[in-house]
Amino acid sequence: MIISASCRTDIPAFYSEWFFRRLEAGHCTVRNPYSGQSYRVDLRKKQVDGFVFWTRNFGPMLRRLDELASFGRPFVVQYTVTGYPRAIEAAVIEPQRAIEQIGSLAARVHPACPVWRYDPILITSLTPPEYHLENFRDLAARLQGSTDEVVVSFAQMYAKTRRNLDAAAERNGFQWIDPAPGQKLALAAELTQIAKQFGLQLTVCTQPEFVCAGAVEARCVDARRLERIGGFQIAAAQRGTRPGCACHESRDIGDYDTCPHGCIYCYAVRHRRVALARYRAHDPAAESLLPVLP
C-alpha cells in the first residue's frame, strides 16, 4: 500500500514528530472524515510500498532525512510553492526556502523525489492571469533542474472556499473571481509552454477539461515514480479519490481541519481558528493525528 501523508493536512510541516513515532510503532489510527469511524493503518515496512508527502514546508523532515531513508521505502514529495501575497497565504514559508528544500531533496534523495505544485491557481485582483504568468515563470526558472514536473489545478469553489474567500476579500480589500472554463484553458496553455521552456512537464490535477496540448493528467500518487526511486515494482491499481483523479490507490493518514497555514482557498480547512485549536491539542504520542476533536 502507498501511504499518503497527507492530502488533508501538512504532516511534514506540523506533525513530523507524530509521523516518526507512528513509523516506530508500526501503525496509526485514522478517522474516516465522513462516517467518523476510526480504522487502523499498518505502517510496518513489509506492508508499505512507499510514501507520498504533501507539504508547504518539508524542513522538519529534511532535518531527519537519514531516519526517513533508513525505513527503506521510497517517497515522493508533492511540494506546493505558489508565492502568493500574504492576504491569500498567511503563514507559508518564503518561496526561496521552499525552492532550496526542493533542490536538497533532488540532490540527497533522488531527482524524481520532489514534484512542484503550483496549485491551486486562484484568480483575484491581487493575482490576475498576468500575475500568474510572471510569477510562474520566475518560480519555474528558479526550480529548473530540481524537478521534472509541475502540477497545476484551478481553485475548486466549494461552499467553505467561497465563504473563506469572501471573508478574506472583505478583510484585505481585494476581489476574487472564478473564470470561465475557456479562460482557464487559455491560461493553462500558456503555463504549459512556460514550463516546457524550463524542462518541466506540466500536469493537471483532477481537472481533465483543462489538459491542453503539451500537458497531461496529473498522477500525484504515482506508483511508477515511486518505482523509479525505489528500484522495485509496486502493484497498485489506478483508483482516484474523486472524479477526474488519475492517482494510484493509497491510504491517507491525515485529518481535515488541522493545518494552520491559513491559505484562504484551502479545501481541507473550514476555519483557521479550528485548525489552530486542533493543532495545539495535538499529542505527538497518540495513535491518531488528533484523538479528540472539539
Order of alpha helices (4+ residues) and beta strands (2+ residues): beta-alpha-alpha-beta-beta-beta-alpha-alpha-beta-alpha-beta-beta-alpha-beta-alpha-beta-alpha-beta-beta-alpha-beta-alpha
